[in-house]
Amino acid sequence: MSGETFVVVGAGQAGGYAVKTLREEGFDGRIILLGNEVHSPYERPPLSKGVLTGKVMPAELTLLSAEALVELDVESFTNCNARRIFLDLQVVETDLGHEIYYDKLLLSTGGRPFLPSFPGSESRDVLCLRTLDDAMRIKQRLIGPLKRIVVVGAGWIGLEIAATARTLGHEVTVIEMTERVCSRSMMPEVSEQLAQLHESKGVTIRLRTQISAIEPGVNAGSVVTLATGETLLADTVILGVGLIANDELARDAGLVCNRGVLVNASCQTSDPHVFAAGDVAVIQYQNPVMQCRLESWQNAQDQGIASARAMLGQKVLYQPIPLLWSEQYDTLIQIAGHPQLAHKTVVRSIATPMSVMIFGLNTHNQVVAVVGLNAGRYYRNARKLVESSAQVDPEALSNSSVSLNDAVLTVQT
């Protein structure tokens, strides 16, 4: 019987899948799971959609219940923060006074919403969405009579919240300081499609717009003052301007970090006994050489599994093709690959109404990314082009009468 102790700091999806995988792979040593929320591990994607509308109940999000953790013989501590790591002693110190020795340590500490520097961003009347408790607070604001909702940030979280609030009938304004929606993560043609989708549903999108302050309203709500001096009245303000990796614990311990904890293809940090997974992990890619932090449900699950196997000494090569999906109104958006590597974009229409695929190509006309809007089975075939780094004829790729296979020139092996 193993006498080893594995400690997992962070009880989100990555941490939950890690402890589950450790047991499934036969680890019979001690597992300790530290979570800073009161909840057992749960899934986050429905927070901005089903939970806000009331179609999904909090209990339905549970990944590993307290009972399931007991069955797995996992010592789970909720509402408990790791305060310090002593790498030389292989000890984690918690804010509850525990000093826990580990043979292997997994950091799956996730991230937290970025708060802009303008006055009022930290007001209790300004909400963010990251946790289940956050979602329940926003849900309460969306119940009842129609309201004026101002969403700050036109990234994925901001747009999903805007879509949900608009679906519930509220008046929604999205404020974005850059020149387009999802500008940090998507090609311009995708941004255009998303903006058109929201505007067609009645959402007002204010691009190249900065906020100077958010102040309490006279009776209730908030006054949003723009840099131009213009003011907007809002019953609720929701921030969705990005995520900060919770890497302070790792940095203070001396682990190598770069806006997240740097890991190799084995999910291993700069310390051989410490691993990282999920939103906090920065993956060092070998081909092409780059560093990338993936904020997605798919990565949290897959890297949680991969890191657990690596902790057990199994050979792991985790260099994933990023996968992301989003539901906004009646549109399913599916993404594969690295849009930031695209040097040119090819748009391919699909016969189905409101359906399109947008490909990102590098300088060699290899497919590095694809975005499908209501693309269904076409997306599945297109994703294979990303996975194989297929070199294509851009003109043939844009022609929906030419099959995807016939647009391929070569496939990288």
N, C-alpha and C positions, 0 to 999 in steps of 0.2 A: 504493500500500500504506500502511495506517495506521501512523503512528509513535507512536500512543498506548499508554500502559501502564495497564491496569486491574488493581487489586489487590483480592483478596477475602480478608478475614480471617475465618476460620471455615470448616472443611471438613465441615460437617454436611450435612443435606439441602438447606437453603436455599442454602448456598454451592455445593454440587454442581450443583444445578439452574441456578444462575446462570451458572457457567462453561460448562455445556453449552449453555445458551440463547444466550450471547454468540456462540459459534461457529455455532450454527444460524441466527442472525440475520445472519451475514456479517461479524462483527468479525474482522479479520485482524491486529490489533495484538498486543501482548504481554499475556498473562494470567498473573498470579502468584497462587497459592492457598496460604494459610498455615493449617495445621491444628495444633491442640495435642495431638492424639492420634497414635498410631503408625499408625492405620488410614486408608485412603482413605475418601472419603465413603460412608456407609452409612445405611440406614433404621432408625429406632428402634422403631416400633410392635411388632415381634415380640419385643423384648427382655423384656417383662414376661409374655409368653405362650409362643410357640413355642420361643424360645431356652432358657427355664428348664425346659421339659419335655423338651428334646432333639429335638423334632420339626423344628426349624429349625436348620440349621447356620450358623455365622457367615459363611461364604462366600456364603450365599444372601442376605445383607443388603446386599451390595455394590451401591452405586449407580453409582460410577465407579471401576473398578479402576485400579491404577497404569499398566497398559498402555493403558487407555482415555484416561487423562489425557495420556499421551505422544502418542497418536493425535490428540488435540485440541490438541496443542502448548501444553499448560498446564504452567507451571513450578510443580511442587507440592513444598512443604516440609512434611513431617510432623514431629510432636513439636517444633513451633516456635511460640512465642508472640509476638504483637505486643506490644511493651512500651510504646510511646509513639507518638502521632500529632502531627506538627507541621503544623497546618492551614495556617499561612501559607506554609510551604515545600512543602506537599503531599508530605510524606515520612512513611513508616512505619518505625519502628525496631524491630527484633526482638531477642529475647533471645539470638540466635545472632550478633549483631553486625552484621546487615545494616541498611543505610539505603536504603530502596527509594522512589524517586520514583513518584508516581501522577498520572495525569490524572483518573481516577475511582477512588473507593474504596468498597467494599461491606463493611459490618460485618454479619456473620452469626455472631456469637460465642455465640449460644444462651444457656443458663443453667446453673445448678448447683443441686443439692439444698439446700434450706434446712435448717440444723442447729439444732434447739432449744437453748435456753440451759441446760437441766438438765445436771448432772454426768454424764459418761459418754456423751453423745451423739456425741462424736468418737472414741470408743474403736474400736480396730481390729476388735473383735468385733461392732460395730454397723455394719450395711451399709446402703448407699443404692443406688438404681438410676437411673442416667442414661446410662452409657456401655456399650459392648459388654464392656469389661473388668469393669465392675460386674456385669453380667448373668452372666458366666462364674463370678465369685466366688459369687454367690448360688446358681447352679445346683449348684455343688459342695456347698453346704450342704444342698440339697434331695435330693441323691442318697442312696440307701441306706435304712436303717431309718427308721421313722416318728419324727418329731420334733415338739417343741413350738415353734411359730413365733408370735412376737409381731410384728404389723405396727402401727407407730405412724403414724396418719394414715389417714382414711377418704375421701381424695380418689380420683381416677381411678387413679393409680399404685398407691396402697395397696390399693384394692379389686381391681385386676387381679392384683397379686401374691398377695393373699389367695386369690383364686379359683384361681390356678395351684397354689399350695401345697396347698390343700384337695383339688383334683383329683388331686394326687399322693398323697393319703391322710394328709397331716400334720394335726396338731391345730393349729388356727389361732385366735388371738385378735386382734381389731382394736381398738386403743385410739384414741378420737377425743375431743378436748377440747370440741368444740362439741356442740350438741343433736341433730345429725343428720348422716348421711353426705353427702358432696358438698355441704355447706351453703353453700360460697362460690360454687358455680357452678350449682346446680340448684334448681328449685322444690321445695317440701316434698313434694309428691305423688310426684315422681321419687325423692327420697331414701327415701321409704317403700317404694316398689317395690324399690329396690336393697337396702335392709336386709332385706326379706322374702326376697329371692332368696338372699342369703348365709346367713341364718339357716336357711333350708330345706335348705341344703347342709351344715349343721353348724358353721358359723363362729360364734364368740362375738363379739358386738360390744358394746364398752363405751363408751357415750356419756357426755358430760359428765365425762370422766375425764382427770385430769392426771398426768403422771409427775414425780416429784421427783428420781429418779436411776436410772441403770443401772450396775450393778457386776458385776465378774466373779464367776461361780459358784465354789463350793468346788472342784469337780473340772474342770468345763468349763461352757460356756454362760454365761448371764447371769442376774442377779437384777434384775427390774424393780420398783422401789419406787414405788408410787402416792402421790399427795398425801395420801391417807387413812391411809397407813402400811401398807396391804395390799401384799404382795409376790407377784409372779408369777415362776415359773421358766421360762426360755426357753432352748432349745438355739440358737436364732438370733433376733436382733432386726433388723428391717428398717424403716428410716425412709422414710416417704413423705408428708411434711408440706408439700410445696410447692416451688416453683422460684424462685430468685433470678436475675434477668436479669444477664448478664455485661456490664454497661454501664460498668464502671470505666474502661476505655480511652477510651470516648467522653466520659465526664464529665471526666476529667483533661485531655482535649484542649479542653474548653470547649463541646462540643456540648450542646444542650438535651436533658435527660433527665427522665423521671418514672417511676422504677422500670422503666427500659428506655429505649431511644433513641427519641425522638419523631420520627415521620416524617409527611409529608403524603401526599396521595393518589398522588403520584408516587414514593413510597418514598424521598423525599429528606429528609435531616436539615436542621438549621439552617445547615449549610454546603453550598453548591450543588454541591460536588465530591464529597460524601460521602452515601452511601445506606445503608439498613439493611433487613434482612429476617429473617424467622423469629422464634424465641422472644424475641430481644432487642429487637425492634421494637415500639414503641407506636404504633398507628395513630390518626391524628386523623380521626375520622369527621365528615362534614359534615351528615348527616341520619340520625338525630338527632345533635346536637353532643355528642360524647363522645370520650374516649380509651380505647383498648382494646388489650391485648396478647393475642394469640391463640397458645396453646400447642397446636398440632395438626400432624399430618402434612400435612394438606391445605394449611394456611396456609404451612408451610415450603416446600412445593413451589411453590404458586401465587405467593407473594410473591418467592421466589427468581427465578422466571421474569419477573415484573412488574418487579422491580428491575433485572434485566439489560437489559430493553428500555428502561427509563427512562434507564439509564446511556448507552445508545446514542442518546439524544435523541428516542426515540419518545414519542408522547403516551400516557400511562398514567393511568388513573383506577382506583386499587386501593382499593375500599371494599367488601370481601367480606362476604357473608353467612357467618358462621362455620359450619364443618362439623366435626363430631367424631364418632368412632365408638369403640366399646369392645366387646371380646368377653370375657364372663365366664361360665364354665361353658358351657352350651348356649344362652346368650342373647346376641343381637346388639343392642347399644344404639346407635342412630343419633340424632344431634342436629343441628338446624339452627337458626340464629338466635341471639338474645341473651336467654337466660333471665333475666338480671338486670334486663331492662326490663319483665318481666311484672308486672302488677298483679293479675291473677286467673288462675286455672288451670282448664282444662276437661279432664276425663278421658274418653276415648272408648274403650270396650272393642271388641275385635275378636273375631270368631268363633273364630279360631285359638287353641288353648289357650296360656296363658302369654303372650298378646300384648295389647298396649295402646298407645295413643297419648295423650300428654299435651301439651296445647297451652298456651302462655303468651300471654295477651292484654294489650294495654295499656289505658289508660283509655277509648279509643275503640273497644274490641273489635276492634282490628286484631291479626292473628296476628304476634307478634314472635319466637316460638320454637316448636319442636315436638320432642318426644322420643319416639322409637319403640322399643319393646321387642319384638323379633321381629315387627316390623310389615311387613316385606317390601315389596311393591308399594304398600301403603297409605301407607307413609312417603314414597315418591317423590311421590305426589299431594299429600300434606300439606306437603311441602317447598315446593311451588309456592305455597302460601298464604303462607308466610313470605317468599318471594322477591318476591311481588306486594303485600306488606303488605295482604292482603285483610281487609276488615271483615266480621265474621261474626255470626251469631245464636248466642250461646253455647249456648242450649238445643238448637238443631238440631245444633250441632257435637258435642254430647255423645251424641246419639242415633245409634247405629250403623246404624239402619234408614234414616237420611237420608244421602244421598250428600254427600261433601264439597263438591261444586260447588253443591248445593242449599242448603248452610248459608251460602254466601257472599252478602253483601248488596251490597257494592261492592268494586272493586279499584282501588287507588291507581295512577295512571299517572305 
